[in-house]
């Protein structure tokens, strides 16, 4: 009896110690532990500790937002075209907001995108298009920059007829601002670093020019990118097996990735189980019918 009382007391003390340590912790509201200050300041209830140049940049998901298709841009051949003229083929579009003379992140974004596209069975120029838009308005006055960038990435991609589906654009500041705002892409010039501060990521846009999917960073899962393209194209591209994957995976806006939809998988498993049981029952029924008939 006393042993049980002692054990119960020990458990109670342990619970009190754990609860006390939890409730005794300070509630810190920093958004990014990588950049948060080392000293906790209760007055800074919503600070994130980011450097000033990074405080007002990022990618905000604007799912369903319409891109301004009447906006004029300049293509890699130096021709003035409307953004909407690149959405006339009924294909979804992968949109990358970069600038071509970026010393760091933009090349990694384009390299990661190209590598992911090489890992899927869909083809640029046939099943989808790619648009890279420079958000540095100064590059609109540098003929040949976008053309050379396109040639380099077409060679890296290495698939026939891809030139019809890859577009490297520049534009005026007003045009860039209109497109970037609709896409939820914010950036700013950093005087100290003498470069643009911006986030990395690509977006998938529907054939009608509406924002559909966002993928962050510089390394994109080929499966996620492919599912995003198939879903944005309303299942008009991809194989039957690819489309079946959309039943088992769903897009999570919080992470920008496709995760396993457990409920859908369970439903699919239950349906397959019922079909299997029905098939087994039918086989036994046929066999018993033959036996009784003989």
Buried (B, 14 or more C-beta within 10 A) or exposed (E): EEEEEEEEEEEEEEEEEEEEEEEEEEEBEBEEEEEBEEEEEEEBEEBBBBEEBBEEBBBEBBEEBEBBBEBBBBBBEEEEBBBBBBBEBEBBBBBBBBBBBBEEBBBBBBBBBBBBBEEBEBBBBBBBBBBBBBBBBEBBEEEEBBBEBBBBBBEEBEBEEBBEBBBBBBBBEEBBBBBBBBBBBBBBEBEEEEBBBBBBBBBBBBBBBBBBBBBBBBBBBBBBBBBBBBBBBEEEBBEEEBBEBBEBBBBEEEEBBBEEBEEBEEEBEEEEEEEEEEEEEEEEEEEEEEEEEE
